[in-house]
Amino acid sequence: MPKEIKIKVNGQEIATTDDKMVIQAANDAGIYIPYLCYHPGMKPYGACRMCMVQVEMPPPPNAPAGTAPALVMQASCTVPVRDGLVVHTTNEPVQQTRDVIMDLLLSEHPHGCLTCHRIDLCGPQDICLRHVDVNDRCVTCPKNERCELKDTTRFHTQKQYSALTYQYRNLQVETKDPFFDRDYNLCIVCARCVRACDELRGDVVYGMTERAGQVLVGTALGSSLLESGCEFCGACIDVCPVGALVEKENKWERPSRVMQSVCDECPVGCQITYEVNQWEKVVRAIPELNAPANHGQACYKGKFGYSYVNHKQRIKRPMVRRDGELRQVSWEEAFAAAAEGLAKYKGNQFALIASPRNTNEELYVAQKFARVVMGTNSVDLATNDRPGVYEALADVFGVSAGMVSIDDLNAAKAVLVVSANLTEEQNVVGVPIKQAVRAGTQQLVVIDSREVELTRHATLWLRPYPGTDLAVVGGILRAIVDEGLVSKEFIDARVDGYDDFVKSLAPFTPEAVERETGLGPDRLLAAAKLLATNAPAVFAYALDNSVGGTRRPTARALANLALITGNVGKPGAGLMPLRRGANDQGALDMGAEPFLLPGQAPFNNVAALKRISRAWGAPVPDREGLRVAGAFAAARKGDVKAMLVIGDHLTFEDGTFGDTAAAFDKLEFMVALDQFLSPTAQKADVVFPAAAWLEKQGTYTNLERRVQPLRRVFKNKAVDSRADLDILCALAQRMGADGFAYGDSDDVLAELGMVAPAYAGISHRRLLAEAVKTKKPSNDNPLPTQVLYSDAVPMGLQWPCSAADHPGTPVPFGEGKFTLAVLSWRERPKHDDAQFPLMLTHGRVLLQSGHPMEVVPQGKLNSIKREEYVTLHPADAARMKFAEGQRARMVAATGKSVTGTLRLSEQVPPGVVSLTTLFGELAVELEASTHPDPMNHVPRLEAVPARMEPA
Amino acid sequence: MTDAYQPLRKRADGVWAGLHAKPWIRVSTGLQGMAAGAGEVLEALRAELSRQRVDATVSEVGTTGLCYAEPLVDVHVPGTARTLYHNVTPEQVARIVAEHVKAQRPIAEWAHATADGTLEGVPPRGELPMMKGQVRVALRNAGEIDPLSLEQYVARGGFEGLDKALSGMTREQVVQEVRDSGLRGRGGAAFSTGTKWSFLAGNKSPIKYILCNCEEGDPGAFNDKTILETDPFTLVEGCIIAGYATGASNGIVFIRHGHHEPIERTTRAIEACYEAGLLGKNILGTGFSYDMEVSLVGESYVAGEETALMEAVEGKRSMPRFRPPFPAAVGVWGKPSNINNIKTISYVPEIVRQGAKWFAGIGTERSKGTVIACLSGHIKYPGLLEVPCGITMRHLVEVMGGGEPSGKRIKFLQTGGPLGGMLPAAQLDMVLDFDEMSRAGAMFGSGGLIVCNEDTSIVDLTRVLLAFDQMESCGKCFPCRLGTSHLLEILERACDGRSRPTDLDLMDRVGRNMRAGSLCGHGQLGYNPVSSALKAFADEFKAQMSDAGPIPIPPFVGPRSTRRGAQMTGDTPTAQVYPEFVINLQPVTTASQQPTAAG
């Protein structure tokens, strides 16, 4: 623990802790020390020397009494504080040193406006024609008024004319990569981008090039970002103090206000500060540095995928189908049509499909609408295609929830990732893992038949035959038990059913597991040792490759793994189910699930039913409802006749739920709440223009159970939209239901608290009121500008949070006993299908060494062209008479086919064909895409049957 | 003596006796010899020996330090005087073989010196102006032994020091011995080596590194390279002793990529020591284990800075780290490390072998032992000397170096490499002593002494030094990256006669900022050449930079300025950019020893 100490800065005593550098201690105390290369989120670097201070060094012990302490000039970003340290930050020598450094710095940075004598008179929109070259003006810089160099020069004023010669670099701006531009004429070589990419993200896209006066930042050999392995997270842009790295979209847009909300793309729950311009357009997304889940990080989806909210094609008014065509109508007419239509289909002929981007409040109201107004339990999320992932947790722990805080991942000594492409789908979760693995403090075990980015970082990568994750985990469990690596102490205190569990491991012999998975006993033993001897350990899983109903037993086996190694109820330990939608966790908690009532109470639990129907003043249906997949199947059969789909631009095109278009066509009545007239909305009879997540207030619950506030960031003025909450409540009231008159989202949360004790202490108001305050920016203290704008960051609350004064529960399951699940052996599905005898596992990685590739400009952007390699096991190749290096075509059961050069490798299990595509391609595809929302256009990587044929 | 050392010593003595039983010809094929044509001489010699059917041992040795006399062929034939032939050409080889080796008649008119002075008209080696007064400790084997022969090294007392330390001294005693000897770091800072070792010895980490720095990129300095070229075993032995004394687990010799012979010879010396059980597990059967390797880095002067060196060893771009933490706590790969100059470590075997008292007896009160000086520039005998501390610079330059060859006045010495200073001729009576020199603003540093005569323009030379400093800045910290660029621009303007009235003040402003603000020594010392030149030759600067009429300076080669956007001119290999610093390899032209044309 850091110790409390006191230091003296400019004669003023300040309290701080001994883990800080002088600059941080001083800035925290409100004494601003200018800096350019330092960044509060990164390790000290000591390059810009703007933060020079004088430190008093006590005279040596043998000096004569009365000797004055020596004053030593040091960079305050690299001087650790110690008790009694005396620092001067503003005296003459310090000022002079900074003065010259600034002068030197401006000799290679366009600075006409920075040092202009009439800067104070200059309006932000002025174009000064008299004094300065176009290149040297701040007003032509995309980061005008948002630049840290500007803050620093205003704090530390420079003379207009310098005796030093000014040199503009005259370099071409790099504009050919997706998402952001690089203008190295503006670069001050603080290396923040290099460090962010290396230290924070573990990607090392940038390095320093050349040296001395030529030094700059760049990619290796000047290659494009695509070739350099960039994952386009934007971390470099967010730390750039000048205009060198700037987002392409809305490049020159200036914000007129900023506000935080939570990203809607995945369940990580990144808090992001959105910039809105004077025309009510969201122009930029900047991840919040002090946010608990993301600590200033985001991914390409959150950083660049926000802008669909501004889109011109959003649905502008409610619509009703008349004479076979959707016609714009008034809200009143639309409500009337919807109410009249839905009233005919109460009970299980109706299903409600909600969106994972709905807030908790909306999901609560949606399930209440289905249960109370429509009298059915058929309410589910559109992303709920693999319930086994969360059901297993309820089997073992009573509730389904992630146990691990993202923040604690860094401290975990071992992490197991099972069949999860988390660097793409839950990107920011991968950040602390990559950091810890690179720092050498964490062992990473990856079980995946695909090659994904994390397999590159893994200490141990187990590549089983697709669909055999259960056998792999069973094999590891058995190895742990056989080797005596179990945590006896934990099992004795907290675990039941150990003997039955051990007995059920009998079929998981090393031989059987090897036959099934292709993994030898030494590999399983190595994994067992890494996971059982490094505590705390985290078990993260998405089970993308699990098939044939094995997800639930596999997740249970993983729960066993956590329990027998004692990794439950401790910080940095436990299970981390990885789902896809932003509020998937909230949907479970709200009861937007056919088998769960609010508070995750089972729908057939009599006590819960009674409690909830009393609270609602209405009966709760006790008949089993349908999950989303079942609802579509029933619709195709004609059993479900009406649906309400909260689309939020969901698509159902990946085939998981079968032919959804046919299901919609078969419906007799359909209501859609959507932002775009998507293929789904086009099928509806009544369409309501729904507000985007940035236009509404509410809460999301992320995968660490953290409830975080969404705020009304902006309102698209061209669109007459309403929040889903308001639409559903109005509709319910129109249909004569009571209990849908909520004032605001907090009223919904208050009602939720009554039926779900875990949420009882949570309100939107509280989340905002307890936000951690930081300072407001000002010219005297530009610090907050440099740590991004936030003046208050909500920390969220991790449920259970039972009362208004309960601090939330970062680490659940700290007490109580849990019963180990009994495992049963499941044969993998055999693909002896003559048409598709192989399984295709296609992975996606940033870069592959040994893959010759070429960057080709397509239109305005670069993309990567390369020879595809299709990899087969040598035995399969021999059997099918294929030879290494031959051209061959892989045809998947989905109809997709890829032609490439054949490679033989024993790394691929027999019966599997492996294909790895580049992330870079995807990034270009996304940016060039006409689809406004990237979230749903990341093709999933699942094992599919395939065959090989000669090309 | 350990049991394991005895047989090694015995074998070595046998080899040594065998070498002296028949003709033994040593050709100096170090950097300096090869540049002067030793390669062709060696080839001719081997051909001639086989043509004339002479049974003789030919060894390639490093330089003796008499660079002006290269290629140097050292012929020892039993029964005749051991004779050094200077500036040998391939054409001369046949006669040397025929007359000296075969007929045992040394050729006096080509001889530069003999070992004992028994050849008439030829001075004994010790009486050569450049050799007289030298005390050779680190260079004791230079030119004497085949640098790749472990036996030859051992025969001359090699590994006795290690044997003594391992068999009879505790770690603390070794550290104390080094401390008592008064040895100070030869890398420039002149910090007490024993004290530095004790910091590392006090750290309990199981993995600790001893780093030996042979980055040596200074123009005008070639002593570290020479040690590795002439006698790599001395460095290896010193490094093992340092490892024992400090309880370190690994030694890394860090050499700049491109120093081909030093890399090759050090690598092979380390291999030989592994084979002989002098490195690896259980050294000399004493239970002490230690590993050593050579680590390379691309051409970068800053990589010689200790923290940048650690980055380079880790395979990163060599840019300095900030301190604290200091290397003794967090060094290479985050482990405690100790960085020593090659020269410093090379003294250690003899200090342990002969004792601290012996070493402390050489030199002055505060500067013990010897220093290795590299003489170049306008001087008669350019070369490498090892002299005891305390002799005057005047003696070193005018007597041992032979003074200015053309009879012109010496204007100043450039000392301590491109980050060092200018020592005006008026101060030549200064005693060679670390403290005294640094007080005079002319640090001894890398050991390079470039003699400049009255024709040298101080402004132009300062510009050349700054061009080096600028180009070698790593570009990390702003004061150094931009400060050196601007200083160079100002000096370029001065040389071109385009100075601005504010330039002198500007130089001072920028230079003082570099000193106060830079991250590492490169920037902190980067203003030294200018400030020391200004101190002694302010008038010349003022004249050069005045409107009245700058002194014309011939157009220079090299980079004019290397800021982005500024124009670059041509390639910049060292010899092209810094022609003043290329070692003078002109043949000796003294009247008595005028070589005749090849016969």
Interface residues (C-beta under 8 A of the other chain):
Chain A: P44 Y45 G46 A47 C48 R49 M50 M52 M73 A75 T78 P80 P93 Q96 T97 V100 I101 L104 L105 S107 E108 A163 L164 T165 Q167 Y168 R169 N170 L171 I188 V189 A191 G207 M208 E210 R211 A212 G213 Q214 V215 L216
Chain B: S300 R317 M319 F322 R323 P324 Q470 M471 E472 S473 C474 G475 K476 C477 F478 P479 R481 L482 G483 T484 S485 H486 E489 R500 T502 D505 L506 R509 V510 N513 A516 G517 S518 L519 S561 T562 R563 R564 G565 A566
